[in-house]
Amino acid sequence: MKPLLLILILLIGFSSSGLASDLQDLPSHYQPLVARLIKDGFDKEYVFRLFLDARTEPIPARLAVSLITREIPEIYTKFLTFEATLLAKNFLRENLKTLKEMERRFDVEREIAVAILLVESRFGENIGRHRVIPTLASMAIMDSTENLLKNYSTIRETSPEVPFDLIENVASRRANWAYKELKHFLEIVRPEEMDPLEVYGSTAGALGMPQFIPSSYKAYALNKNSFKEWRYDPEGAILSIGNYLNAHGWKRGLSIPQQKKLLWHYNRSDPYGETIVQVAQKIRGKK
């Protein structure tokens, strides 16, 4: 064996051994996740600091495997009230200049963008109450053997006919999605002058007024300043929504079924799409 190759092998071995030893300092449930993040290029000290923090403790609700959809029409009725419509009209009037620019640049009706911002965050009043890192990290370890067995036992109590394979497939799909979003979020927040563990979002890690998941923020957010400011910036939110919808094929004059089909990209929920369309119609005074 060539001397240089031998040295490289030894160095790699020592490095892996050192990492394995360091991982023992972390909570056992996070050790595989942290090792994976470091392997994917994240700074070891930065990641260790995050996952040694008590605020990163896993969230039990995000570890649960749910086989039942919570997307029912009733959760959206509050956005169809007179008060909600008035709030939306006021926002439209106060941000008309930006909304016109969004229409011109992205061919998306202003009422649709306003409806999305109403439903997603009530124009910034509620951008989320859950720390993003433990939210996504918890979902990313959902498919651990220990968690799968715990979920299987819980689900069997009420639905004994549900096979383990189904639970495993759901958990694996959700965990892979969450891991990718966690990586995107860390890439977003790392350069920012803010505490990454004090960034809050939805139960799926969605961010800011338009509630973009991290990958959508990276791909479609239009931001003049920082991510920190974008979260509460009406101009950034409006233009980002226009950019997102346009990139997915939106243009003015789409039929109602076409609009609902494209809104599925924003939130994979039929009641959600139906609500956005109805709110937009109310803002126009057509319903």
Secondary structure, 3 states (H helix, E strand, C coil): CCHHHHHHHHHHHHHHHHHHHHHCCCCHHHHHHHHHHHHCCCCHHHHHHHHCCHHHCCCHHHHCCCCCCCCCHHHHHHHHCHHHHHHHHHHHHHCHHHHHHHHHHHCCCHHHHHHHHHHHHCCCCCCCCEEHHHHHHHHHCCCCHHHHHHHHHHHHHHCCCCCHHHHHHHHHHHHHHHHHHHHHHHHHHCCCCCCHHHCEECCCCCECCCCECHHHHHHHCCCCCCHHHHCCCHHHHHHHHHHHHHHCCCCCCCCHHHHHHHHHHHCCCHHHHHHHHHHHHHHHCCC
